[in-house]
């Protein structure tokens, strides 16, 4: 169905997924409400076990108690996101569906959201539900931290620019024990890029509206902008926090880059200087 069909009764929702390592996927899908709708076959969803903690509900094929490390990690992640980004600990629930194996997970996605490329996890945000889908596997904690972050952001904000949505999810997907919140792989690759005269371009990132436009390097740069904003200075942090507060009320505020240039002269130079320090940080310097 193209966007012209049944245009009077359509709504949009976002599908964000992971994970080829370091990469996520976003599709905006038009649903024809009352004309044609995507079928949700609940019989295929995990239903056997459920546990709830504030905004988080986990529905799974296997029994996961509230004190399970995976559940406790997501509970703490919610608090960390709220604290770091100064967002309230409230909002819509985020429902996490954990399939017992990859085959069941893929069968559900193929039937409910046909055409999606294979990913280990997806976040699907609709007016009806903020949902995360994944299966039990070796990367489940990393995947759920990433996708649950998407859910928490969409529970609070009117909209989230693509680069910022992915940059924040990449930032918070790292375990809490990560020294200085530094993605070592990204820092190393960005260090190589800087040595080869690469220049950052936040305006270009802000212009990206579809994930098919984003390259792997764009995810790295988005993560690095988030790290810079949160860790470089009080002024840089305030720019990000103010922008997020705007997004709570206005889905289309002025680009963050405008306020950043007004607040931080020579921002690109400061960004590059910040990145140059990331590869020199020793794990022992991490502080909780």
C-alpha positions as CSV (number, residue, x, y, z in Angstrom):
1,X,0.0,0.0,0.0
2,X,1.5,3.4,-1.0
3,X,1.1,6.5,1.1
4,X,-1.7,7.8,-1.2
5,X,-4.0,4.9,-0.5
6,X,-6.6,5.5,2.2
7,X,-4.7,8.6,3.2
8,X,-7.6,9.9,5.4
9,X,-7.3,7.0,7.9
10,X,-3.6,6.3,8.3
11,X,-1.3,6.6,11.3
12,X,2.4,6.1,11.6
13,X,4.5,4.1,13.9
14,X,8.2,3.4,14.3
15,X,10.0,0.1,14.2
16,X,13.5,0.3,15.6
17,X,15.6,-2.9,15.7
18,X,18.9,-4.4,16.4
19,X,21.4,-5.9,16.1
20,X,23.9,-6.4,13.6
21,X,26.7,-5.3,16.0
22,X,26.7,-1.6,16.3
23,X,23.8,-1.1,13.9
24,X,20.1,-0.5,14.3
25,X,17.2,-0.3,11.9
26,X,14.3,2.2,11.6
27,X,11.2,2.0,9.4
28,X,8.3,4.3,9.4
29,X,5.2,2.3,8.3
30,X,1.8,3.8,7.3
31,X,-1.1,1.7,8.6
32,X,-4.6,2.1,7.1
33,X,-6.9,2.2,10.1
34,X,-10.2,0.7,9.1
35,X,-8.9,0.0,5.6
36,X,-6.0,-2.4,6.0
37,X,-4.2,-3.1,9.3
38,X,-1.2,-5.2,10.2
39,X,-2.4,-8.4,11.8
40,X,-1.2,-9.0,15.4
41,X,-1.5,-12.8,16.0
42,X,-1.4,-12.9,19.8
43,X,-1.3,-16.7,19.7
44,X,2.3,-16.4,18.5
45,X,3.4,-14.1,21.3
46,X,4.9,-15.3,24.5
47,X,2.1,-15.5,27.1
48,X,3.1,-18.1,29.7
49,X,5.0,-15.9,32.2
50,X,4.7,-12.2,33.0
51,X,6.5,-10.0,35.5
52,X,5.9,-6.2,36.0
53,X,8.0,-3.5,37.6
54,X,6.8,0.1,37.2
55,X,6.9,1.0,33.5
56,X,8.4,-2.4,32.6
57,X,6.4,-5.5,31.8
58,X,8.2,-8.6,30.6
59,X,6.2,-11.4,29.0
60,X,8.2,-14.5,28.2
61,X,8.1,-18.2,27.3
62,X,10.4,-19.0,30.2
63,X,9.9,-18.0,33.8
64,X,11.8,-14.9,34.8
65,X,11.3,-13.7,38.4
66,X,11.5,-10.1,39.4
67,X,14.9,-10.7,41.0
68,X,16.4,-12.2,37.8
69,X,19.6,-10.2,36.8
70,X,18.1,-9.3,33.4
71,X,15.0,-7.8,34.9
72,X,16.9,-6.0,37.6
73,X,19.3,-4.6,35.0
74,X,16.3,-3.1,33.0
75,X,14.8,-1.7,36.2
76,X,18.1,0.0,37.0
77,X,18.5,1.2,33.3
78,X,15.1,3.0,33.6
79,X,16.4,4.9,36.7
80,X,19.7,5.6,34.9
81,X,18.0,7.0,31.8
82,X,15.7,9.2,33.9
83,X,18.6,10.4,36.1
84,X,21.1,11.1,33.3
85,X,18.5,12.8,31.0
86,X,16.4,14.4,33.7
87,X,13.2,12.7,32.5
88,X,10.4,11.8,34.9
89,X,10.1,8.2,36.2
90,X,6.6,7.8,34.6
91,X,4.9,7.4,31.3
92,X,3.6,4.6,29.1
93,X,4.6,1.0,29.8
94,X,7.2,-0.6,27.7
95,X,6.2,-4.3,27.1
96,X,9.1,-6.7,26.5
97,X,8.3,-9.9,24.7
98,X,11.0,-12.6,25.1
99,X,10.6,-15.6,22.9
100,X,12.1,-18.9,24.0
101,X,14.1,-19.3,20.8
102,X,15.0,-17.5,17.6
103,X,12.6,-19.6,15.4
104,X,9.5,-18.6,17.3
105,X,10.6,-15.0,17.3
106,X,11.3,-14.9,13.6
107,X,8.0,-16.6,12.8
108,X,6.1,-14.0,14.8
109,X,7.9,-11.1,13.0
110,X,7.4,-12.7,9.6
111,X,3.7,-13.0,10.1
112,X,3.1,-9.7,11.9
113,X,5.6,-7.4,10.3
114,X,6.4,-9.1,6.9
115,X,9.4,-7.7,5.1
116,X,11.5,-6.6,8.1
117,X,15.2,-7.6,7.7
118,X,16.6,-10.1,10.3
119,X,17.6,-8.5,13.5
120,X,18.1,-9.9,17.0
121,X,15.6,-7.5,18.5
122,X,13.0,-4.8,17.6
123,X,11.3,-1.9,19.2
124,X,7.9,-1.2,17.8
125,X,6.2,2.0,19.0
126,X,2.5,2.5,18.1
127,X,-0.3,4.5,19.7
128,X,-1.5,1.2,21.1
129,X,1.7,-0.2,22.6
130,X,5.4,0.4,23.1
131,X,6.8,-3.1,22.6
132,X,10.2,-4.8,22.4
133,X,10.6,-8.2,20.8
134,X,13.6,-10.4,21.2
135,X,14.6,-14.0,21.9
136,X,16.7,-15.7,24.5
137,X,20.3,-15.7,23.4
138,X,23.9,-14.7,24.3
139,X,23.3,-11.0,23.4
140,X,20.0,-10.5,25.1
141,X,21.2,-8.1,27.7
142,X,22.9,-5.8,25.2
143,X,19.9,-6.0,22.9
144,X,17.3,-5.3,25.6
145,X,19.3,-2.3,27.0
146,X,19.3,-0.8,23.5
147,X,15.7,-1.4,22.7
148,X,14.3,-0.6,26.1
149,X,16.1,2.7,25.9
150,X,14.1,3.4,22.7
151,X,11.0,2.5,24.5
152,X,11.7,4.8,27.5
153,X,12.5,7.7,25.1
154,X,9.3,7.2,23.1
155,X,7.3,6.9,26.4
156,X,8.3,10.5,27.3
157,X,9.0,12.4,24.2
158,X,6.7,13.6,21.4
159,X,9.3,12.6,18.9
160,X,13.0,11.7,18.8
161,X,15.3,12.7,15.9
162,X,16.7,9.6,14.3
163,X,20.4,10.4,15.1
164,X,19.6,11.2,18.7
165,X,17.3,8.1,19.2
166,X,20.1,5.9,18.0
167,X,22.9,7.8,19.7
168,X,21.2,7.5,23.1
169,X,20.3,3.8,22.6
170,X,23.9,3.1,21.7
171,X,25.1,5.0,24.7
172,X,22.8,3.3,27.2
173,X,23.2,-0.2,25.7
174,X,26.7,-0.4,27.3
175,X,26.7,-2.2,30.7
176,X,26.7,0.0,33.7
177,X,30.2,-1.2,34.5
178,X,31.7,0.2,31.3
179,X,34.5,2.6,32.2
180,X,33.5,6.2,31.6
181,X,30.6,5.0,29.4
182,X,33.1,4.7,26.5
183,X,32.4,2.3,23.6
184,X,36.0,1.2,23.0
185,X,35.3,0.0,19.5
186,X,33.7,3.3,18.4
187,X,36.4,5.4,20.1
188,X,39.1,3.4,18.3
189,X,37.4,3.8,14.9
190,X,36.7,7.5,15.4
191,X,40.4,8.0,16.4
192,X,41.4,6.4,13.1
193,X,39.0,8.6,11.2
194,X,40.3,11.8,13.0
195,X,43.9,10.8,12.0
196,X,42.7,10.7,8.4
197,X,41.3,14.2,8.6
198,X,37.6,13.3,9.2
199,X,35.4,16.2,10.2
200,X,32.1,15.9,12.2
201,X,28.9,17.2,10.7
202,X,25.9,17.3,13.1
203,X,23.8,19.2,10.6
204,X,24.2,16.2,8.2
205,X,23.2,13.8,10.9
206,X,20.1,15.9,11.7
207,X,19.1,15.8,8.1
208,X,18.8,12.0,8.1
209,X,15.2,10.9,8.2
210,X,15.4,7.3,7.2
211,X,17.8,4.6,8.5
212,X,18.7,3.5,5.0
213,X,20.5,6.8,4.7
214,X,22.6,6.0,7.8
215,X,26.0,4.2,7.5
216,X,27.8,2.4,10.3
217,X,30.0,5.5,10.8
218,X,26.8,7.6,11.4
219,X,25.9,5.4,14.4
220,X,29.4,5.8,15.8
221,X,29.3,9.6,15.3
222,X,25.8,9.8,16.9
223,X,27.0,7.8,19.9
224,X,30.0,10.2,20.1
225,X,27.9,13.3,20.0
226,X,25.8,11.9,22.9
227,X,28.9,11.1,24.9
228,X,30.4,14.6,24.1
229,X,27.2,16.3,25.2
230,X,26.8,14.4,28.4
231,X,30.5,14.4,29.5
232,X,32.3,17.4,28.0
233,X,31.0,20.3,30.1
234,X,28.1,21.5,32.1
235,X,27.2,23.7,29.1
236,X,27.2,20.9,26.6
237,X,25.1,18.7,29.0
238,X,22.6,21.6,29.5
239,X,22.1,21.9,25.7
240,X,21.1,18.2,25.4
241,X,18.9,18.3,28.5
242,X,17.1,21.4,27.3
243,X,16.5,19.9,23.9
244,X,15.0,16.7,25.5
245,X,12.7,18.9,27.6
246,X,11.6,20.7,24.4
247,X,10.8,17.3,22.8
248,X,8.5,16.5,25.7
249,X,6.1,19.2,24.4
250,X,7.1,19.9,20.8
251,X,7.8,17.1,18.3
252,X,9.6,19.6,16.0
253,X,11.8,22.0,18.0
254,X,14.7,23.8,16.4
255,X,17.6,21.4,15.7
256,X,19.9,20.8,18.6
257,X,22.8,22.0,16.5
258,X,21.5,25.6,16.6
259,X,21.5,25.8,20.4
260,X,24.9,24.0,20.5
261,X,26.6,26.5,18.2
262,X,25.1,29.4,20.2
263,X,26.3,28.0,23.5
264,X,29.7,26.4,22.5
265,X,31.8,28.4,20.1
266,X,34.1,26.2,18.0
267,X,31.9,23.2,18.9
268,X,33.5,20.9,16.2
269,X,36.9,21.6,17.6
270,X,35.8,20.8,21.1
271,X,34.0,17.6,19.9
272,X,37.2,16.4,18.2
273,X,39.3,17.3,21.2
274,X,36.8,15.3,23.4
275,X,37.1,12.3,21.1
276,X,40.8,12.4,21.2
277,X,40.8,11.8,24.9
278,X,38.5,8.7,24.8
279,X,41.3,6.3,23.7
280,X,43.5,7.5,26.5
281,X,41.1,6.7,29.3
282,X,42.2,3.7,31.4
283,X,39.5,1.4,32.8
284,X,40.8,2.1,36.3
285,X,39.7,5.7,36.0
286,X,36.1,4.7,35.9
287,X,34.0,6.0,38.8
288,X,30.5,4.9,39.7
